[in-house]
Amino acid sequence: MNKVYESPQAAVADVPDGASVSIAGFGMTHSFPTSLTVALREQGARRLCIVANSLGTGDYRSNTLIENNQVNRLIVSFSARAGEATSAAEKQIAAGEIEVELVPQGTLVERLRAGGAGIGAFYTRTAVGTAVAEGKETRVIDGVEHVLEMGLKVDYAFIRASRADRFGNLEFEGVGRNFMPAFAKGAKIAIAEVDEIVDGELDPERIGLPGIFVSRVVRKTVDVPHDHPAPREGRGADSARTYNGKKGLTRLQMAETAAGLVPNGSYMNLGLGIPTLISNYISGRDIVLHSENGVLGYGTIASRDDYNPEIYNAGGQYVHLEKGASFFESVTSFEMVRGGKVDFVALGAFQVDAVANLANWSTPNMIGGGIGGAMDLVAGDVTVMVLTTHLDSKGRPKLVKECEYPLTGRNCVDIVVTDLCVLRHTGDGWRLEHVAPGFTAAEVAELTEFEFDFGEFAPGGARADGGAAG
């Protein structure tokens, strides 16, 4: 048995017009099968349905097929990202040229895994009460509402691995396995692009995906330089917004505050944006960080001069590993979250409201949105902590009476850390636990739409030391 093809072009030559193709890849640049994607662009198949977590960026990733007008349908977790320039996908969606279905990341990999396993559908707590669940069957199981999601099959899957043998067995490095197994299992024909094809066979103990799930193997021909993500202009970790002529906490200070609220012995997931900075403040503590792209036990953000390109967090930032770290695929990662094994989840937000609803994946001016793993992360039995600036860039409150933006989860937020305060939801309402130095509780209330219990803070001002209550 020999599954090795001579080139990416040969491996994708039979992809017909109208085919469904799942293309793995994480964030904007990581783990994309770039050689296969470029080969498909050159091959020119049209009216494609692309299934992906995200579309990536640049000439080598999924978005290049959209720019070449080869796509008429998307099933994705990210079709747009807040604060980014309008993409070709957004323009074509707005023009009615592309139909888009947004799917939570954990649900996406589970649908592909189920499709490949002969499981027609499954119930999940993810997305209950959100736009994603509209029109879908729901059922109460053990007293909890669930949404019915259908298994998903595709014609082709493009995945990436480090090494392969002629039998199609694959070996991965670091978090590189993330979506690969699920995407391959859901496809009739899975094509793996690899860095190396070994002469002989792989060590059975190191195989991350057995060759029975892989139809074709090809060595990569496109070498894309590693990108080192940098903060967007004006949003650096040391930046701080001004309220009433005074500086609030910086993003680093918010992350440090949040880290101090997490007890030792916790497993914690860090979402995109400000939450990723928390990893810099747990060194030496008994806190294990979890990332939905497939790593447990990572630590500080790595510098440009000292990083491993196969080890990155959910924000796409390269990170260092801690002792006892492990790697796994995304299906396993979301099992940890939905199964209640993860204790804390830290996320960013556009809005949080009086009854602890969360909105963080789309705004009215976005075409589509970026659900990512957030809906899965807030659906389990987990303490949800939101880190966000108190007001948005236009000076509007983010802590509102009722969320106007599409919901990520209902009644799911337990703690809010802003650049002005810490608020905790008690079940009956919100209680103030901390006020940023230099500010008063009254100032926090003035900039917050919903009412809250001042707790140990007098209505006239914060404690003299500006410290946390309790």
Beta strands, then each sheet from edge to edge (+ up, - down):
strand 1: 20-23
strand 2: 48-52
strand 3: 71-76
strand 4: 99-102
strand 5: 121-124
strand 6: 138-141
strand 7: 144-150
strand 8: 154-164
strand 9: 170-171
strand 10: 187-197
strand 11: 216-219
strand 12: 242-243
strand 13: 246-247
strand 14: 266-270
strand 15: 287-291
strand 16: 295-301
strand 17: 319-327
strand 18: 344-347
strand 19: 351-353
strand 20: 358-359
strand 21: 383-387
strand 22: 399-400
strand 23: 415-417
strand 24: 421-425
strand 25: 430-435
sheet 1: 4+ 3+ 2+ 1+ 8+ 9-
sheet 2: 4+ 3+ 2+ 1+ 8+ 10+ 11+
sheet 3: 5+ 7- 6+
sheet 4: 12+ 13-
sheet 5: 17+ 16- 15+ 14+ 18+ 21+ 23+ 24- 25+
sheet 6: 20+ 19- 22-
end
